[in-house]
Amino acid sequence: MISPAVTLMTRLGLSDDELCEILDVDPISVITGELDHRPELPILLALTNEPAEQLGDGTLQRWVRATGPAGRPLDLLRARDFAAFEDAVDLLRERGFVLRGGRGDG
């Protein structure tokens, strides 16, 4: 069985260090699966479940590193601004993952 932490890492394409920073844990906690005290993990999994099913992990991995209207979702996670990340996920659900080419001014 894959741990919830590994599921989130895979879903968002996070490195070990990024996951630890986002969850505010040390690597040993991730390895041993001692993350029950971290409420962020099930919340982030729930927030990203629908987009992952609709768009696929690959698209979600690109989205989390792309700059959107609220900045890069990964930066929101690393800052532990989960409310802003939830807003970014809501916008993703509403608009989809939109890539813009060029600056659009010419």
C-alpha positions, -999 to 999 in steps of 0.1 A, spaced: 0 0 0 13 34 -9 15 59 19 -5 92 17 27 112 17 40 93 -13 7 97 -30 9 135 -25 45 136 -36 37 116 -68 5 136 -75 22 170 -73 57 159 -84 73 170 -52 108 163 -41 115 148 -7 127 182 6 96 200 -8 73 175 9 91 179 42 89 217 40 52 217 31 43 193 59 68 208 83 83 174 92 117 158 91 126 131 65 125 104 92 88 111 99 80 106 62 101 74 59 85 59 90 50 71 81 46 90 113 25 118 99 -8 112 117 -4 144 136 -1 165 104 -37 176 93 -23 191 61 -17 158 45 -53 145 42 -65 180 34 -41 184 5 -49 150 -7 -86 158 -7 -81 192 -24 -61 177 -52 -80 144 -57 -106 157 -81 -81 177 -103 -58 146 -103 -86 124 -115 -98 149 -141 -64 162 -154 -40 134 -145 -9 136 -123 13 148 -151 -8 179 -157 -11 186 -120 27 183 -116 31 210 -144 4 231 -129 19 232 -94 51 247 -108 35 271 -133 28 307 -125 -9 315 -123 -30 344 -112 -20 338 -75 16 329 -82 31 294 -83 10 269 -64 42 253 -52 53 285 -36 20 288 -18 25 253 -4 61 260 6 49 291 24 23 269 40 -4 293 27 -30 265 24 -59 288 20 -43 305 -10 -34 270 -24 -71 260 -20 -81 291 -39 -56 282 -67 -71 247 -68 -106 261 -70 -94 283 -99 -79 253 -116 -112 235 -113 -131 264 -128 -107 274 -156 -86 243 -162 -49 245 -167 -43 273 -191 -9 279 -207 -3 312 -222 22 316 -250 43 348 -253 33 381 -237 2 386 -258 11 422 -267 22 419 -302 
